[in-house]
Amino acid sequence: ETNKMISLNTVTEFTMQKFSDTAESVYAEVDWKNLYSVEELKSWFLFYQSATSFGFCPKRVFSIEQLLELRNIISVNKVKSKLRND
């Protein structure tokens, strides 16, 4: 069920090669090169696997340094993206 998946406490790890999500009995891993695009909104990052399917991550969980590092990882990996400058 989608609603149950959204409410799971999830840990996301970002590296230069990939990012992964771990929840109760769920693990997902995506290489940056396989990502369709990333969109940064005021309060969220949206990670698109296709033009219509995406995962999301709230920006409130990032420190300023982590936010800047994530933007850098996305840029270095040349992921199609719309990132903010604030």
KARA-V83428 format. One record per pair of residues at least 12 apart in sequence whose ideal C-beta (glycine too) atoms are under 7 Angstrom apart, sorted by sequence separation. I is the first residue (numbers start at 1). J is the second residue. D is the distance in whole Angstrom. If there is no record, write none. Layout:
I|J|D ; I|J|D
This chain:
10|22|7 ; 18|30|6 ; 35|47|6 ; 36|48|4 ; 44|56|5 ; 45|57|5 ; 71|83|5 ; 10|23|5 ; 18|31|5 ; 35|48|7 ; 36|49|6 ; 44|57|7 ; 9|23|7 ; 17|31|6 ; 18|32|6 ; 35|49|7 ; 36|50|5 ; 44|58|6 ; 45|59|7 ; 8|23|4 ; 17|32|7 ; 36|51|7 ; 43|58|6 ; 44|59|6 ; 8|24|6 ; 43|59|6 ; 43|60|7 ; 8|26|7 ; 38|74|5 ; 38|79|5 ; 37|79|7 ; 40|82|6 ; 37|80|4 ; 38|81|4 ; 39|82|5 ; 40|83|5 ; 33|77|7 ; 35|79|5 ; 37|81|6 ; 40|84|5 ; 12|57|6 ; 32|77|4 ; 32|79|6 ; 14|70|6 ; 16|73|6 ; 14|73|6 ; 16|76|7
